[in-house]
Amino acid sequence: MTDDQQADLRWAPNDPAPTSRWRIWLIVGLIAAGLAVAVVLVLLLLPRDGSPAPEGSPSASPSATATATPTAEPTTEPEPSMTPVTTPPPPVDPTVEAFRSQVTGYLDDALTGLDIVSETSGAEASAVVDTLEADLQRLSESAAPSSISARWGDGLADYAVELADLRDAISGDRSLSAAVDSTRDSVGALRDIVGL
C-alpha cells in the first residue's frame, strides 16, 4: 500500500450566504414611512398662527367694531346661526308603466296560485291562499299612480273579498270552481287597471 493517504472527500452543500440586504432596506423603508406619517400628523395637529378668531355671522344691520379695552367684562360668544329646516319633497307620483312593472309579478303569481288551488284541496289549497293573501298585502302597500289609485284600491278590496270567499269554499262544502273563477275575475280586473 501507499504511504500517502488520500483525504476522504464527501460532498456537502455550502452554507447559504446571509442575505440581509433586503432586510436592511425593509427596515429603512419602514422607518422612513413612519417618520413621514409622524411629520404629517404633527403638521395637521399644530395650530397655525395661534388659535383662529371666531367669525361673526353676517347681519342685516351694520355693527360697530369692538375696540380692545382692559375691562373685566366677559366676552360673549356669537350665537350659532339657525339652519333652516327643510321639509323633504313630496313623493313622486309613479308612472303607470313603473307601477305595472312593480306589481306584474304578484298578479302573475295570483293566476298561478289560483290554478294550483283549482287542482288541489284542503291544507294545500289553504296554504296557497295564505300566500295569495300575503301577496295582496304587498300589493296594497305599493303606491299606485294618482290616475288609477281609486280604481286600484277598489280592485284590491274586491280581490280581498274574493280571497276570503275562496278560503270559505275550501273549508266548506261550496263549489270550489265557482270561487276560483270569481277570484280569477277580480285578478283580471286588477290586471286590466294596470294595463296587462
C-alpha positions, 0 to 999 in steps of 0.5 A: 500500500501507499504511504500517502493517504488520500483525504476522504472527500464527501460532498456537502452543500455550502452554507447559504450566504446571509442575505440581509440586504433586503432586510436592511432596506425593509427596515429603512423603508419602514422607518422612513414611512413612519417618520413621514406619517409622524411629520404629517400628523404633527403638521395637521395637529399644530395650530397655525398662527395661534388659535383662529378668531371666531367669525361673526355671522353676517347681519342685516344691520351694520355693527360697530367694531369692538375696540380692545379695552382692559375691562373685566367684562366677559366676552360673549360668544356669537350665537350659532346661526339657525339652519333652516329646516327643510321639509323633504319633497313630496313623493313622486307620483309613479308612472303607470308603466313603473307601477305595472312593472312593480306589481306584474309579478304578484298578479302573475303569481295570483293566476298561478296560485289560483290554478294550483288551488283549482287542482288541489284541496284542503291544507294545500289549497289553504296554504296557497291562499295564505300566500295569495293573501300575503301577496295582496298585502304587498300589493296594497302597500305599493303606491299606485299612480294618482290616475288609477289609485281609486280604481286600484284600491277598489280592485284590491278590496274586491280581490280581498273579498274574493280571497276570503270567499275562496278560503270559505269554499275550501273549508266548506262544502261550496263549489270550489270552481265557482270561487276560483273563477270569481277570484280569477275575475277580480285578478283580471280586473286588477290586471286590466287597471294596470294595463296587462 
